[in-house]
């Protein structure tokens, strides 16, 4: 709009808004992949045959390797690297750790190395971070492992080893390791920073795998009150359908127990070693149990086959290392069944049943194989992990006392 010289130029509000919202020529929108380092292959499509230069609108970070972006240390020789991290501006931070599945000892070794660029959680712009591990599906309290807390830092270094015992090949196939980074608050509830979920099927036996991954936000679950009646009905139907497909024989898992069987030809009897338990169900209000183990050799006409370990206080991963002896001929033992039950000791009331397992000719799976191997290989100590289920043996139900 033009006016005469000396006159004050007036612009309507419509023209003013039109000027402000027209910034100029339209430029191409950057793709999100432009912000991440690109691995260039040998072919022309991978960029290996070209000049190897980044697009003009990208900064020098686009050509840097992931370790340079995150300041990560080079993994040890023989470790497989798994990294799908972003740049240094990630909102929650990154976590570096190693996982190793030892198939021979049925253990999962988790080495928590360090974190970088964590989200500030305290008034001083820092955090007091620690790491928690959970195996899913499973009771969180029973299989929780935790590192020490590092004070007033956004770049903590732990270098701590956390180990899960009683991990079988079936766990590696079906379970997921949840790794959470939290901020410790002494005066209030601890705050969640971010998490990573790693399917254990990505691990190879006896081969360490190195991870350097961005933390992700926890996906909130819709509360039942906010769901409509139709959605609740569909949810219940799907849950019942899933249980029906899994079969009526599926029992709730209540933890693991490591047993050692050895038939001694010299002593003419069976040695039963109760080594330890792992990830037991919590039976007390404090989130723990006071477990002990009982063993029976059925049928037990004289009721003399009962053996019991000592009680371990306030733990879900007790170590017993106790051995019991049953004097019996090998031919007679072939007709027997060894029942092992785990109980929570309570003062002044009946003890709570945690879980049990039966080993004998009528058992199934690993329990039956362990029993048959013991009878076929006398004078050989055989250690195996067994899953405790919620099924209470009929004879054990009448013997809850300590």
FENWO-V187788 format. One record per residue. N is the residue number from 1. SS is DSSP state (H for helix, E for strand, C for the rest). PHI is phi in degrees with one decimal (* if undefined). Layout:
n=N ss=SS phi=PHI
n=N ss=SS phi=PHI
//
This chain:
n=1 ss=C phi=*
n=2 ss=C phi=-112.7
n=3 ss=C phi=-127.1
n=4 ss=C phi=-71.7
n=5 ss=C phi=-62.9
n=6 ss=C phi=96.0
n=7 ss=C phi=-82.6
n=8 ss=C phi=-80.0
n=9 ss=C phi=-79.5
n=10 ss=C phi=-114.7
n=11 ss=C phi=-125.2
n=12 ss=C phi=-69.0
n=13 ss=H phi=-62.6
n=14 ss=H phi=-65.4
n=15 ss=H phi=-67.2
n=16 ss=H phi=-62.7
n=17 ss=H phi=-65.5
n=18 ss=H phi=-65.0
n=19 ss=H phi=-67.1
n=20 ss=H phi=-69.0
n=21 ss=C phi=-93.1
n=22 ss=C phi=-116.0
n=23 ss=C phi=-73.5
n=24 ss=C phi=136.1
n=25 ss=C phi=-65.1
n=26 ss=C phi=-77.7
n=27 ss=C phi=-108.1
n=28 ss=C phi=-62.3
n=29 ss=C phi=-82.6
n=30 ss=C phi=-69.3
n=31 ss=C phi=-83.0
n=32 ss=H phi=-63.4
n=33 ss=H phi=-69.1
n=34 ss=H phi=-67.4
n=35 ss=H phi=-88.0
n=36 ss=C phi=-111.3
n=37 ss=C phi=-64.9
n=38 ss=C phi=-108.1
n=39 ss=C phi=-89.0
n=40 ss=C phi=-99.5
n=41 ss=C phi=-89.3
n=42 ss=C phi=-74.4
n=43 ss=C phi=-83.7
n=44 ss=C phi=-65.8
n=45 ss=C phi=-70.4
n=46 ss=C phi=-75.4
n=47 ss=C phi=93.3
n=48 ss=C phi=-69.6
n=49 ss=C phi=-85.7
n=50 ss=C phi=-92.4
n=51 ss=C phi=-77.8
n=52 ss=C phi=77.0
n=53 ss=C phi=-91.0
n=54 ss=C phi=-81.1
n=55 ss=C phi=-56.5
n=56 ss=C phi=-63.0
n=57 ss=C phi=-84.1
n=58 ss=C phi=-96.8
n=59 ss=C phi=-84.7
n=60 ss=H phi=-67.1
n=61 ss=H phi=-66.0
n=62 ss=H phi=-66.4
n=63 ss=H phi=-96.2
n=64 ss=C phi=-78.1
n=65 ss=C phi=-69.2
n=66 ss=H phi=-55.8
n=67 ss=H phi=-64.4
n=68 ss=H phi=-70.9
n=69 ss=H phi=-65.2
n=70 ss=H phi=-98.7
n=71 ss=C phi=67.4
n=72 ss=C phi=-83.5
n=73 ss=C phi=-77.3
n=74 ss=C phi=-69.7
n=75 ss=C phi=-65.4
n=76 ss=C phi=-67.4
n=77 ss=C phi=-61.8
n=78 ss=C phi=87.7
n=79 ss=C phi=-91.1
n=80 ss=E phi=-85.8
n=81 ss=E phi=-95.5
n=82 ss=E phi=-133.3
n=83 ss=C phi=-140.0
n=84 ss=C phi=-133.3
n=85 ss=C phi=-93.1
n=86 ss=C phi=-107.0
n=87 ss=C phi=-83.7
n=88 ss=C phi=-70.2
n=89 ss=C phi=-91.6
n=90 ss=C phi=-57.7
n=91 ss=C phi=-73.7
n=92 ss=C phi=-102.5
n=93 ss=C phi=109.8
n=94 ss=E phi=-125.6
n=95 ss=E phi=-130.8
n=96 ss=E phi=-117.8
n=97 ss=E phi=-157.4
n=98 ss=E phi=-121.5
n=99 ss=E phi=-127.4
n=100 ss=E phi=-143.2
n=101 ss=E phi=-100.9
n=102 ss=E phi=-95.0
n=103 ss=C phi=-68.4
n=104 ss=C phi=-67.5
n=105 ss=C phi=-98.4
n=106 ss=C phi=54.9
n=107 ss=E phi=-126.7
n=108 ss=E phi=-117.2
n=109 ss=E phi=-98.3
n=110 ss=E phi=-120.4
n=111 ss=E phi=-106.6
n=112 ss=E phi=-86.9
n=113 ss=E phi=-89.9
n=114 ss=E phi=-161.2
n=115 ss=E phi=-130.0
n=116 ss=E phi=-135.8
n=117 ss=C phi=63.3
n=118 ss=C phi=-66.3
n=119 ss=C phi=-70.5
n=120 ss=C phi=-63.3
n=121 ss=C phi=-121.6
n=122 ss=C phi=-109.4
n=123 ss=C phi=-65.1
n=124 ss=C phi=-83.4
n=125 ss=C phi=79.2
n=126 ss=C phi=-122.0
n=127 ss=C phi=-152.1
n=128 ss=C phi=-118.4
n=129 ss=E phi=-82.0
n=130 ss=E phi=-144.8
n=131 ss=E phi=-119.3
n=132 ss=E phi=-116.7
n=133 ss=E phi=-118.2
n=134 ss=E phi=-137.6
n=135 ss=E phi=-99.7
n=136 ss=E phi=-115.8
n=137 ss=C phi=-75.3
n=138 ss=C phi=160.3
n=139 ss=C phi=-67.3
n=140 ss=C phi=-60.1
n=141 ss=C phi=-67.3
n=142 ss=C phi=-71.7
n=143 ss=C phi=-116.8
n=144 ss=C phi=-80.9
n=145 ss=E phi=-122.6
n=146 ss=E phi=-145.6
n=147 ss=C phi=-88.0
n=148 ss=C phi=-75.6
n=149 ss=C phi=-93.6
n=150 ss=C phi=-99.7
n=151 ss=C phi=-90.2
n=152 ss=C phi=50.6
n=153 ss=C phi=-155.6
n=154 ss=C phi=-108.2
n=155 ss=C phi=-131.7
n=156 ss=C phi=-73.2
n=157 ss=E phi=-123.1
n=158 ss=E phi=-103.5
n=159 ss=E phi=52.8
n=160 ss=E phi=-111.4
n=161 ss=E phi=-103.9
n=162 ss=E phi=-119.0
n=163 ss=E phi=-126.7
n=164 ss=E phi=-100.5
n=165 ss=E phi=-103.2
n=166 ss=C phi=74.2
n=167 ss=C phi=-89.9
n=168 ss=C phi=-104.8
n=169 ss=H phi=-62.5
n=170 ss=H phi=-65.7
n=171 ss=H phi=-63.5
n=172 ss=H phi=-61.7
n=173 ss=H phi=-77.2
n=174 ss=H phi=-113.3
n=175 ss=C phi=-93.6
n=176 ss=E phi=-125.6
n=177 ss=E phi=-93.6
n=178 ss=E phi=-99.4
n=179 ss=E phi=-114.1
n=180 ss=E phi=-113.7
n=181 ss=E phi=-108.5
n=182 ss=E phi=-128.7
n=183 ss=E phi=-106.7
n=184 ss=C phi=-83.2
n=185 ss=C phi=-124.7
n=186 ss=C phi=-77.1
n=187 ss=C phi=-98.4
n=188 ss=C phi=-147.4
n=189 ss=C phi=-70.8
n=190 ss=C phi=-63.8
n=191 ss=E phi=-104.6
n=192 ss=E phi=-82.8
n=193 ss=E phi=-101.0
n=194 ss=E phi=-172.7
n=195 ss=E phi=-145.5
n=196 ss=E phi=-136.6
n=197 ss=E phi=-121.1
n=198 ss=E phi=-118.0
n=199 ss=E phi=-64.3
n=200 ss=H phi=-67.9
n=201 ss=H phi=-66.7
n=202 ss=H phi=-78.9
n=203 ss=C phi=-91.2
n=204 ss=E phi=-110.3
n=205 ss=E phi=-55.7
n=206 ss=C phi=60.7
n=207 ss=E phi=-128.0
n=208 ss=C phi=-70.1
n=209 ss=E phi=-119.6
n=210 ss=E phi=-98.6
n=211 ss=E phi=-123.9
n=212 ss=E phi=-144.6
n=213 ss=E phi=-131.0
n=214 ss=E phi=-71.8
n=215 ss=C phi=-71.7
n=216 ss=E phi=-117.9
n=217 ss=C phi=-74.5
n=218 ss=C phi=-76.7
n=219 ss=C phi=-77.0
n=220 ss=C phi=-71.2
n=221 ss=C phi=-96.1
n=222 ss=C phi=-67.4
n=223 ss=C phi=-72.1
n=224 ss=H phi=-58.7
n=225 ss=H phi=-67.8
n=226 ss=H phi=-86.0
n=227 ss=C phi=-85.9
n=228 ss=C phi=-73.8
n=229 ss=H phi=-62.5
n=230 ss=H phi=-65.2
n=231 ss=H phi=-67.2
n=232 ss=H phi=-64.0
n=233 ss=H phi=-64.6
n=234 ss=H phi=-65.1
n=235 ss=H phi=-61.5
n=236 ss=H phi=-64.1
n=237 ss=H phi=-64.3
n=238 ss=H phi=-65.2
n=239 ss=H phi=-64.9
n=240 ss=H phi=-66.3
n=241 ss=H phi=-65.1
n=242 ss=H phi=-63.9
n=243 ss=H phi=-65.5
n=244 ss=H phi=-67.2
n=245 ss=H phi=-68.7
n=246 ss=H phi=-73.4
n=247 ss=C phi=99.2
n=248 ss=C phi=-70.8
n=249 ss=C phi=-80.9
n=250 ss=C phi=-73.1
n=251 ss=C phi=-115.8
n=252 ss=C phi=-68.9
n=253 ss=E phi=-79.9
n=254 ss=E phi=-119.7
n=255 ss=E phi=130.7
n=256 ss=E phi=-130.4
n=257 ss=E phi=-137.9
n=258 ss=E phi=-102.4
n=259 ss=E phi=-116.8
n=260 ss=E phi=-121.3
n=261 ss=E phi=-114.6
n=262 ss=E phi=-156.8
n=263 ss=E phi=-89.5
n=264 ss=E phi=-93.6
n=265 ss=C phi=-70.1
n=266 ss=C phi=-70.3
n=267 ss=C phi=-89.0
n=268 ss=C phi=53.1
n=269 ss=E phi=-173.3
n=270 ss=E phi=-100.2
n=271 ss=E phi=-101.3
n=272 ss=E phi=-112.8
n=273 ss=E phi=-103.7
n=274 ss=E phi=-97.9
n=275 ss=E phi=-85.9
n=276 ss=E phi=-165.2
n=277 ss=E phi=-123.3
n=278 ss=E phi=-142.7
n=279 ss=C phi=57.0
n=280 ss=C phi=-67.6
n=281 ss=C phi=-69.3
n=282 ss=C phi=-81.2
n=283 ss=C phi=-113.6
n=284 ss=C phi=-105.4
n=285 ss=C phi=-68.7
n=286 ss=C phi=-82.3
n=287 ss=C phi=85.1
n=288 ss=C phi=-126.3
n=289 ss=C phi=-140.1
n=290 ss=C phi=-116.1
n=291 ss=E phi=-82.8
n=292 ss=E phi=-146.7
n=293 ss=E phi=-121.3
n=294 ss=E phi=-120.9
n=295 ss=E phi=-125.7
n=296 ss=E phi=-134.9
n=297 ss=E phi=-114.8
n=298 ss=E phi=-98.0
n=299 ss=C phi=-71.0
n=300 ss=C phi=-123.2
n=301 ss=C phi=-68.2
n=302 ss=C phi=-83.9
n=303 ss=C phi=55.3
n=304 ss=C phi=-116.9
n=305 ss=C phi=-91.5
n=306 ss=C phi=-73.4
n=307 ss=E phi=-130.8
n=308 ss=E phi=-142.7
n=309 ss=C phi=-83.7
n=310 ss=C phi=-75.5
n=311 ss=C phi=-91.3
n=312 ss=C phi=-105.1
n=313 ss=C phi=-83.7
n=314 ss=C phi=49.0
n=315 ss=C phi=-154.8
n=316 ss=C phi=-112.2
n=317 ss=C phi=-133.8
n=318 ss=C phi=-76.8
n=319 ss=E phi=-114.7
n=320 ss=E phi=-104.9
n=321 ss=E phi=53.2
n=322 ss=E phi=-117.9
n=323 ss=E phi=-130.3
n=324 ss=E phi=-122.1
n=325 ss=E phi=-121.8
n=326 ss=E phi=-117.4
n=327 ss=E phi=-78.3
n=328 ss=C phi=-169.7
n=329 ss=C phi=-69.6
n=330 ss=H phi=-62.9
n=331 ss=H phi=-65.8
n=332 ss=H phi=-72.2
n=333 ss=H phi=-64.3
n=334 ss=C phi=-65.5
n=335 ss=C phi=-98.0
n=336 ss=C phi=-96.8
n=337 ss=E phi=-130.1
n=338 ss=E phi=-91.9
n=339 ss=E phi=-104.8
n=340 ss=E phi=-120.8
n=341 ss=E phi=-126.9
n=342 ss=E phi=-115.8
n=343 ss=E phi=-127.0
n=344 ss=E phi=-102.8
n=345 ss=C phi=-77.5
n=346 ss=C phi=-129.4
n=347 ss=C phi=-87.7
n=348 ss=C phi=84.9
n=349 ss=C phi=-152.1
n=350 ss=C phi=-65.9
n=351 ss=C phi=-71.0
n=352 ss=E phi=-91.2
n=353 ss=E phi=-79.3
n=354 ss=E phi=-94.6
n=355 ss=E phi=-178.0
n=356 ss=E phi=-153.5
n=357 ss=E phi=-151.0
n=358 ss=E phi=-117.1
n=359 ss=E phi=-118.9
n=360 ss=E phi=173.4
n=361 ss=C phi=-65.4
n=362 ss=C phi=-93.1
n=363 ss=C phi=-78.1
n=364 ss=C phi=-129.0
n=365 ss=H phi=66.4
n=366 ss=H phi=-65.5
n=367 ss=H phi=-65.1
n=368 ss=H phi=-69.3
n=369 ss=H phi=-65.7
n=370 ss=H phi=-61.6
n=371 ss=H phi=-67.2
n=372 ss=H phi=-67.1
n=373 ss=H phi=-65.0
n=374 ss=H phi=-64.6
n=375 ss=H phi=-71.8
n=376 ss=H phi=-84.4
n=377 ss=C phi=-126.5
n=378 ss=C phi=-62.2
n=379 ss=C phi=63.2
n=380 ss=C phi=-128.6
n=381 ss=C phi=-81.2
n=382 ss=E phi=-119.4
n=383 ss=E phi=-104.3
n=384 ss=E phi=-143.7
n=385 ss=E phi=-88.0
n=386 ss=E phi=-130.4
n=387 ss=E phi=-86.4
n=388 ss=E phi=-84.1
n=389 ss=E phi=-116.8
n=390 ss=C phi=-80.9
n=391 ss=C phi=-73.6
n=392 ss=C phi=-90.8
n=393 ss=C phi=-58.6
n=394 ss=C phi=-55.1
n=395 ss=C phi=-72.7
n=396 ss=H phi=-77.4
n=397 ss=H phi=-65.9
n=398 ss=H phi=-92.4
n=399 ss=C phi=-126.8
n=400 ss=C phi=-83.0
n=401 ss=C phi=-76.1
n=402 ss=C phi=-81.3
//
